[in-house]
Each structure stands twice: as structure tokens, then as C-alpha cells.
Amino acid sequence: MRFLLLVLAAYVVYRIIKGLLRPAKEIRKGPEGGVIDEMVQDPFCKIYVPRKEAVRRIIAGQEVLFCSNECAEKFEAERNS
């Protein structure tokens, strides 16, 4: 019985560690398993938004994706100060 509890505890710890180490990019999948849209992280507030809904800005020659115009403006203000 103790062995089973030890194995269960080890599995729970493994799943927690695996969840913490997952890659930054997340991909949402539809009901049939197909990809709906790639999730991208806002560099200012750090939340994820679907790529097709993200606010796009060109900063230093690179496209940067934000969750909203407000975050894009705050990011640019911090960058310019």
C-alpha cells in the first residue's frame, strides 16, 4: 500500500514539474484535434492571446504582438523613456 502511495506522489510531482517547464508557445486545438490558432505572449502584461486577435506593432523593424492597444502604448512609452 505504501508503495502505491509513493508511486502516486511521484507521479503528481512529475506532472507539476512538467507543467511548470512547458514551452512558452501554446497551441489551442479544436474538437477534432486541429489547430485553431497559435497563442502568443504579450511582452508587456505577459498574458497569452490568439495570434489572429493580437494587436500588431512594428518596433525596431520587428513585428511585436500585444493583447491590446493600451499594452502596446505602455510598452512603447517604457521603451522610449
LOTOR-498759 format. One record per residue: x, y, z of N, C-alpha, C, CB in turn; chain; residue number from 1; residue in one letter. Coordinates in pm, whole numbers, always signed. Glycine has a CB too. Layout:
BEGIN
REC n.east n.north   n.up ca.east ca.north  ca.up c.east c.north   c.up cb.east cb.north  cb.up mol seq type
REC      X       Y      Z       X        Y      Z      X       Y      Z       X        Y      Z   A NUM    a
...
END
This chain:
BEGIN
REC n.east n.north   n.up ca.east ca.north  ca.up c.east c.north   c.up cb.east cb.north  cb.up mol seq type
REC    +82    -119     +0      +0       +0     +0    +87    +127     +0     -93       -1   +120   A   1    m
REC   +194    +125    +82    +283     +240    +86   +348    +262    -49    +390     +221   +195   A   2    r
REC   +383    +152   -115    +446     +162   -247   +354    +234   -346    +483      +22   -301   A   3    f
REC   +225    +201   -346    +130     +265   -435   +117    +414   -404      -6     +197   -425   A   4    l
REC   +114    +450   -277    +108     +591   -239   +235    +666   -282     +88     +605    -88   A   5    l
REC   +349    +601   -270    +475     +662   -313   +476    +683   -465    +595     +574   -270   A   6    l
REC   +429    +585   -539    +422     +597   -685   +325    +708   -723    +380     +463   -749   A   7    v
REC   +211    +715   -658    +113     +821   -686   +172    +959   -655     -15     +798   -604   A   8    l
REC   +239    +973   -543    +301    +1101   -507   +409   +1139   -608    +361    +1094   -365   A   9    a
REC   +489   +1044   -652    +593    +1072   -752   +530   +1117   -883    +680     +948   -775   A  10    a
REC   +421   +1055   -923    +352    +1093  -1046   +297   +1236  -1037    +237     +994  -1077   A  11    y
REC   +239   +1272   -924    +185    +1407   -905   +298   +1509   -913    +112    +1418   -769   A  12    v
REC   +410   +1483   -848    +525    +1574   -854   +574   +1585   -998    +639    +1525   -762   A  13    v
REC   +583   +1475  -1070    +625    +1475  -1210   +534   +1563  -1295    +625    +1332  -1266   A  14    y
REC   +402   +1552  -1278    +307    +1632  -1357   +319   +1781  -1324    +163    +1584  -1333   A  15    r
REC   +341   +1815  -1200    +358    +1954  -1160   +483   +2012  -1225    +366    +1967  -1006   A  16    i
REC   +594   +1940  -1217    +719    +1987  -1277   +705   +1998  -1428    +835    +1893  -1241   A  17    i
REC   +643   +1901  -1490    +622    +1903  -1635   +537   +2024  -1675    +555    +1773  -1683   A  18    k
REC   +436   +2057  -1598    +351    +2172  -1626   +426   +2304  -1613    +233    +2173  -1533   A  19    g
REC   +518   +2311  -1519    +596    +2433  -1499   +700   +2454  -1608    +663    +2430  -1364   A  20    l
REC   +745   +2347  -1670    +850    +2355  -1770   +798   +2352  -1913    +947    +2243  -1750   A  21    l
REC   +669   +2366  -1933    +615    +2362  -2069   +665   +2482  -2149    +460    +2359  -2065   A  22    r
REC   +670   +2469  -2280    +721    +2578  -2363   +631   +2702  -2357    +735    +2532  -2507   A  23    p
REC   +688   +2818  -2391    +613    +2943  -2386   +500   +2947  -2488    +707    +3060  -2408   A  24    a
REC   +519   +2889  -2603    +414    +2890  -2704   +310   +2785  -2672    +474    +2867  -2844   A  25    k
REC   +187   +2825  -2673     +76    +2732  -2652     -8   +2730  -2778     -10    +2773  -2527   A  26    e
REC    -57   +2612  -2812    -139    +2598  -2932   -275   +2543  -2891     -71    +2506  -3036   A  27    i
REC   -380   +2616  -2925    -516    +2571  -2897   -558   +2473  -3006    -616    +2691  -2888   A  28    r
REC   -632   +2370  -2967    -679    +2269  -3063   -830   +2264  -3063    -621    +2131  -3029   A  29    k
REC   -885   +2236  -3181   -1028    +2226  -3197  -1081   +2091  -3153   -1066    +2251  -3340   A  30    g
REC  -1212   +2069  -3167   -1272    +1943  -3123  -1218   +1821  -3197   -1420    +1949  -3140   A  31    p
REC  -1177   +1837  -3324   -1122    +1724  -3398   -972   +1714  -3383   -1158    +1734  -3545   A  32    e
REC   -911   +1799  -3301    -768    +1793  -3277   -687   +1887  -3364    -720    +1655  -3297   A  33    g
REC   -752   +1958  -3457    -681    +2051  -3543   -649   +2180  -3469    -763    +2081  -3669   A  34    g
REC   -546   +2247  -3514    -503    +2371  -3451   -602   +2482  -3484    -360    +2410  -3496   A  35    v
REC   -649   +2556  -3383    -738    +2670  -3402   -654   +2793  -3430    -830    +2692  -3279   A  36    i
REC   -563   +2824  -3338    -477    +2941  -3354   -363   +2931  -3255    -557    +3073  -3335   A  37    d
REC   -249   +2982  -3294    -133    +2984  -3205   -152   +3094  -3101      -1    +3006  -3286   A  38    e
REC   -115   +3066  -2978    -122    +3164  -2871    +14   +3233  -2861    -162    +3096  -2735   A  39    m
REC    +11   +3368  -2851    +134    +3446  -2839   +128   +3526  -2710    +153    +3540  -2963   A  40    v
REC   +246   +3553  -2652    +250    +3624  -2524   +276   +3772  -2546    +358    +3564  -2433   A  41    q
REC   +196   +3852  -2481    +214    +3997  -2481   +341   +4029  -2403     +88    +4070  -2420   A  42    d
REC   +437   +4104  -2461    +562    +4132  -2389   +546   +4230  -2273    +663    +4187  -2485   A  43    p
REC   +435   +4304  -2267    +416    +4400  -2158   +347   +4336  -2038    +334    +4519  -2207   A  44    f
REC   +227   +4280  -2059    +150    +4227  -1946   +163   +4075  -1930      +4    +4262  -1962   A  45    c
REC   +230   +4009  -2025    +263    +3866  -2018   +144   +3771  -2031    +332    +3838  -1889   A  46    k
REC    +27   +3819  -2076     -84    +3725  -2097    -79   +3673  -2240    -221    +3793  -2068   A  47    i
REC   -144   +3560  -2263    -148    +3499  -2395   -276   +3538  -2468    -137    +3346  -2385   A  48    y
REC   -263   +3564  -2596    -378    +3595  -2682   -363   +3517  -2812    -388    +3749  -2710   A  49    v
REC   -474   +3484  -2879    -462    +3418  -3010   -392   +3512  -3109    -602    +3377  -3063   A  50    p
REC   -304   +3457  -3189    -226    +3537  -3285   -316   +3622  -3373    -139    +3446  -3371   A  51    r
REC   -429   +3565  -3420    -515    +3640  -3512   -588   +3756  -3444    -617    +3546  -3574   A  52    k
REC   -596   +3758  -3311    -662    +3867  -3239   -563   +3968  -3181    -747    +3810  -3127   A  53    e
REC   -433   +3942  -3194    -331    +4028  -3134   -319   +4161  -3208    -197    +3957  -3133   A  54    a
REC   -283   +4264  -3133    -257    +4397  -3189   -111   +4396  -3235    -284    +4513  -3084   A  55    v
REC    -89   +4431  -3362     +45    +4426  -3420   +108   +4564  -3426     +40    +4364  -3560   A  56    r
REC   +234   +4570  -3385    +312    +4694  -3397   +450   +4657  -3451    +323    +4768  -3258   A  57    r
REC   +508   +4745  -3530    +645    +4727  -3577   +734   +4812  -3487    +660    +4767  -3731   A  58    i
REC   +823   +4746  -3415    +913    +4812  -3322  +1055   +4767  -3354    +875    +4781  -3173   A  59    i
REC  +1140   +4862  -3384   +1280    +4834  -3420  +1288   +4736  -3536   +1357    +4779  -3298   A  60    a
REC  +1195   +4750  -3631   +1197    +4665  -3751  +1140   +4526  -3733   +1335    +4653  -3798   A  61    g
REC  +1087   +4496  -3614   +1029    +4363  -3589   +883   +4377  -3549   +1107    +4288  -3480   A  62    q
REC   +802   +4280  -3592    +662    +4278  -3553   +651   +4229  -3409    +579    +4188  -3649   A  63    e
REC   +582   +4306  -3327    +559    +4270  -3188   +408   +4262  -3168    +626    +4375  -3088   A  64    v
REC   +363   +4157  -3099    +220    +4132  -3081   +178   +4162  -2937    +186    +3987  -3117   A  65    l
REC    +65   +4233  -2923     +14    +4273  -2792   -130   +4228  -2777     +25    +4426  -2774   A  66    f
REC   -179   +4226  -2652    -317    +4187  -2625   -413   +4303  -2653    -332    +4139  -2480   A  67    c
REC   -363   +4428  -2644    -450    +4544  -2663   -367   +4665  -2705    -530    +4575  -2533   A  68    s
REC   -435   +4769  -2753    -367    +4893  -2787   -305   +4958  -2663    -465    +4991  -2854   A  69    n
REC   -372   +4945  -2548    -321    +5004  -2425   -186   +4944  -2388    -422    +4984  -2310   A  70    e
REC   -173   +4812  -2396     -46    +4747  -2363    +62   +4787  -2464     -63    +4594  -2361   A  71    c
REC    +24   +4799  -2590    +121    +4840  -2693   +173   +4980  -2663     +58    +4834  -2834   A  72    a
REC    +83   +5072  -2627    +123    +5209  -2597   +209   +5217  -2471      -1    +5297  -2581   A  73    e
REC   +174   +5142  -2369    +256    +5139  -2246   +394   +5082  -2272    +186    +5057  -2137   A  74    k
REC   +399   +4977  -2353    +528    +4916  -2389   +616   +5016  -2462    +507    +4791  -2476   A  75    f
REC   +559   +5085  -2559    +636    +5184  -2635   +679   +5302  -2547    +554    +5235  -2754   A  76    e
REC   +593   +5344  -2455    +627    +5454  -2364   +744   +5416  -2273    +504    +5493  -2280   A  77    a
REC   +742   +5293  -2219    +851    +5246  -2133   +981   +5234  -2213    +814    +5111  -2069   A  78    e
REC   +967   +5186  -2336   +1085    +5165  -2422  +1149   +5299  -2458   +1046    +5089  -2550   A  79    r
REC  +1069   +5403  -2477   +1120    +5534  -2518  +1166   +5621  -2402   +1015    +5607  -2594   A  80    n
REC  +1140   +5578  -2277   +1182    +5662  -2165  +1319   +5626  -2114   +1082    +5653  -2053   A  81    s
END
